[in-house]
Each structure stands twice: as C-alpha cells, then as structure tokens.
Amino acid sequence: MTTTTTTTATATARAGVEVRLEQLRRTYGSVTALDGLDLVLRPGEMVALLGPSGCGKTTALRLLAGLEDADGGRVVVGGQDVTRLPTNKRGMGMVFQAYSLFPHMTALQNVAFGLRLRKVSDRERTRRAGEVLELVGLSAQADRYAHQMSGGQQQRVALARALAIQPTVLLLDEPLSALDAKVRAQLRDEIRRVQLEVGTTTLFVTHDQEEALAIADRVGVMNAGRLEQLAPPTDVYHRPSSSFVAEFVGLSTKLPATVAGGRADVLGVSLPLVDAAAPPGPARAVVRPEAVGLAAAGPGETGPLVGTVVATSFLGAVSRVTVDLGPAGQALAQLPTSDVGGFAVGSRALVTLRPDAVVVLPPA
C-alpha cells in the first residue's frame, strides 16, 4: 500500500464511537438468549465476544445491528438511543460467515453497492470503493467476479464493502469460519490491521478462542446469555474471573490442591493464587500446559508428580505430552518439540510446575 492511500483512507475514516448495550434481554419461547447483558465498547476498540454455541453472542450482535428486536434494555451508539431504529438507519457495517457477494458484479461494484444505495455520485463511489479495496490489498482484483476469487479474497471484498460506507460500528459475525486454517490466520491479522488503521469501533463474534485472543483489545466471554468476563486477552487467559472462564478459555490441567495462607499446595508444590482471597480448604488448581515441565524419572523414583506418559501430540514447533499421575489425574505439558524425544508413550516422567499464579476451582 502506498503512503498516499494510507493517509487518505485514514483521513476519511470516522472516529470511533462508544457503544453501550444496557440490560439487553432476548428470549425465544422458553429459551433465554440474553439475560440482562451489559456491554460497553470504547471508541475505536475491537471487542471479541467468545463463548459456546447458544451462549448469546450472535444474538447480542444482531440486536446491535437491528436485525432483531430486544425484549428489554437499550442499545446506545455514540450517545444516541438506537434501540427502535431500523437496521438501515443505524449506519452499521456488517460482515458475516457467508460472503454474500453479488455474482454479477465485480469486486469494485460489490464494494460500491452500499454507496450507490446512499446516492453517492458515480465518481465519488468509484474513488471510495477503490480506496478501500487497496486498504484490504485487492486493488489488482477490482475487475474480478466472485467466482474468479478465492474464499479469502471474497471475504476481503465483503470487509471492504462494509467499510466503504464509513460505518459508525463494524460488526463481524464468524467471518473466518468458512476458510481454511492458513487463510483464516492471515485474514484474521489483516482484519486487525485494517480495523486499527480505520479506527472503527468493532464487535467481533467468534467461537474460535485463538482468533479472539489474538486480535481483540478486550475479550468478552459469554455463558448462558450473560457476560462472565470482559478484559484484555492476557487477563482472560491468566486471570479468569470465574470458574467457567478458567475452564472454557485455553487448555489446562486441573490438579488437586489445598488452599491455605493465600497460596495453593498442588501435589506438594506451593504456588501463588490469582485470587489471594480464595477460601481455604480442598480445591482444584488450574495449571496451564506451558507452566508444566517434564524431566526423566529416575529408576524407582516415586511421588505424586511422577507418572506415565500416555499420549504425545506433535504441533510443529511445540508438542503436548499427557502424563497420567494416577489418583491426581492427568497433567498436560506443552514443550518445544526438540525436548519431547525422551518422553515416549509408556515412559516414566517427573512433572514440574512453574511458580505461576493459579486459579482454584471447587473440588470435583
């Protein structure tokens, strides 16, 4: 991208607005999709909503877009109550899993479509459509039709179309789930680059934890229509605010522990607590796999952290090794692949625990 284009695109972008979802409620018959949801998006930030199927994350996006009506609560965008405004009056840009490009239009014509509906002049909409196509790296494909482009290119066109109208808020609903893994990772980073450059307040809905943690300013973890935690990705991962978040986000090992004096005794290893006010007594400590190390067990060596390797998973630069610790359960270790050679299935291993702060859950 040239410096001139970058400057122009940034200059024509709208400043981000604050978005407030206040006590939103939505039911479908006997099913409660949103149960008093409160969510604030700061001007210009990207918030990712993450959670299991049926948790309410897509319903929240659809209520913000005006695609559905709330049973209660308010939607406030830039200080204006838009709860009763129709979708076409809210100025939202939307990108969904399905690219939904018009097959009889070129990429440039698809991007310019929303501008044509807004009665923008031919010359101006061609200029603006070309500008955002360059922003997403598709100037060379401006004259191509959907069937002449890859899935990733089509989704870039869909993103450019959403941005061309200079939306007050950008809404992304599982936009990458139909793409293969490599393209998904590339486009994920591209979406973040473009969002930062344009500065539009963005709500990104996904079921993919890696996506949410990789690109969002803050991640909102939802469960049963409620927001369990809204925090920067590192806090959601390392300092989960509830047992649901601790178990849902990331891989982990749950090991028996005893809480006393603001620390957790985990199979003989004293570890600090994320929440020093955790109640004393029996518990389960959530230990991330990168905090678990392995060493070869000596002949006849025993102890609560000595076990048998039961599985290994090769993941490229890193591998995961599962060690059966008997009554304590299984420990999952993530190690550089170069360090895994000595831990074949059936071999004995000594588990070591890095002194990271841990979250504790009630005993099973």
DACOR-V469205 format. One record per pair of residues at least 24 apart in sequence whose C-alpha atoms are under 8 Angstrom apart, sorted by sequence separation. I is the first residue (numbers start at 1). J is the second residue. If there is no record, write none. Layout:
BEGIN
i j
I J
I J
END
This chain:
BEGIN
i j
18 42
19 43
66 90
133 157
136 160
221 245
258 282
259 283
304 328
17 42
18 43
34 59
65 90
108 133
135 160
257 282
258 283
16 42
17 43
18 44
33 59
34 60
185 211
189 215
256 282
257 283
258 284
323 349
16 43
17 44
65 92
133 160
152 179
188 215
256 283
257 284
15 43
16 44
132 160
151 179
256 284
257 285
323 351
15 44
16 45
132 161
255 284
256 285
170 200
172 202
174 204
254 284
255 285
129 160
132 163
152 183
156 187
169 200
170 201
171 202
172 203
173 204
174 205
254 285
255 286
289 320
129 161
132 164
152 184
168 200
169 201
170 202
171 203
172 204
173 205
174 206
253 285
254 286
255 287
312 344
26 59
167 200
168 201
169 202
170 203
171 204
172 205
173 206
174 207
253 286
254 287
312 345
107 141
108 142
169 203
252 286
253 287
309 343
311 345
107 142
108 143
129 164
152 187
239 274
252 287
253 288
309 344
310 345
106 142
107 143
128 164
252 288
253 289
268 304
309 345
310 346
36 73
106 143
107 144
251 288
252 289
267 304
308 345
309 346
106 144
107 145
250 288
251 289
267 305
308 346
309 347
106 145
107 146
247 286
292 331
294 333
308 347
309 348
105 145
106 146
209 249
246 286
292 332
293 333
308 348
309 349
104 145
105 146
209 250
292 333
293 334
307 348
308 349
103 145
289 331
291 333
292 334
293 335
306 348
307 349
21 64
26 69
103 146
289 332
290 333
291 334
306 349
307 350
26 70
27 71
102 146
103 147
288 332
289 333
290 334
306 350
307 351
25 70
26 71
101 146
289 334
290 335
305 350
306 351
24 70
25 71
26 72
111 157
296 342
305 351
24 71
25 72
110 157
111 158
114 161
296 343
305 352
24 72
25 73
113 161
23 72
24 73
111 160
112 161
115 164
23 73
24 74
107 157
111 161
114 164
115 165
22 73
23 74
24 75
110 161
111 162
114 165
297 348
21 73
22 74
112 164
296 348
297 349
21 74
22 75
101 154
111 164
296 349
297 350
20 74
21 75
22 76
136 190
295 349
296 350
20 75
21 76
99 154
294 349
295 350
19 75
20 76
99 155
294 350
295 351
19 76
20 77
101 158
294 351
295 352
19 77
100 158
136 194
293 351
294 352
18 77
19 78
99 158
135 194
292 351
293 352
17 77
18 78
19 79
292 352
293 353
17 78
18 79
292 353
293 354
291 353
292 354
95 158
291 354
95 159
291 355
94 159
291 356
95 162
94 162
93 162
93 163
287 358
93 165
256 328
286 358
287 359
93 166
255 328
285 358
286 359
91 165
93 167
255 329
285 359
286 360
92 167
93 168
95 170
254 329
255 330
285 360
286 361
91 167
92 168
93 169
94 170
95 171
96 172
97 173
255 331
284 360
285 361
91 168
92 169
93 170
94 171
95 172
96 173
97 174
98 175
253 330
254 331
283 360
284 361
90 168
91 169
92 170
93 171
94 172
95 173
96 174
97 175
253 331
283 361
284 362
92 171
94 173
96 175
97 176
253 332
283 362
284 363
95 175
97 177
98 178
252 332
282 362
283 363
284 364
97 178
282 363
283 364
278 360
272 355
274 357
269 353
271 355
272 356
273 357
274 358
275 359
270 355
271 356
272 357
273 358
274 359
271 357
272 358
273 359
271 358
273 360
264 358
65 171
256 363
61 171
61 173
246 359
58 173
243 360
243 361
240 359
239 359
9 131
9 132
5 131
9 135
5 134
6 135
5 135
1 134
1 135
1 137
61 203
61 205
58 205
57 205
46 195
17 168
14 166
16 168
17 169
44 196
13 166
14 167
16 169
14 168
45 199
49 203
53 207
44 199
45 200
46 201
47 202
48 203
49 204
50 205
51 206
52 207
44 200
45 201
46 202
47 203
48 204
49 205
50 206
51 207
43 200
44 201
45 202
46 203
47 204
48 205
49 206
50 207
43 201
44 202
46 204
48 206
50 208
42 201
50 209
41 201
41 202
41 203
50 212
49 212
48 212
57 222
56 222
55 222
56 223
48 216
55 223
56 224
57 225
46 215
47 216
48 217
50 219
55 224
56 225
46 216
47 217
48 218
49 219
50 220
51 221
52 222
54 224
55 225
56 226
45 216
46 217
47 218
48 219
49 220
50 221
51 222
52 223
55 226
45 217
46 218
47 219
48 220
49 221
50 222
51 223
47 220
49 222
19 201
16 199
17 200
18 201
14 198
15 199
16 200
17 201
13 198
14 199
15 200
16 201
13 199
14 200
10 197
13 200
10 198
37 225
39 227
9 198
35 224
36 225
37 226
38 227
34 224
35 225
36 226
37 227
33 224
34 225
35 226
32 224
33 225
34 226
32 225
END
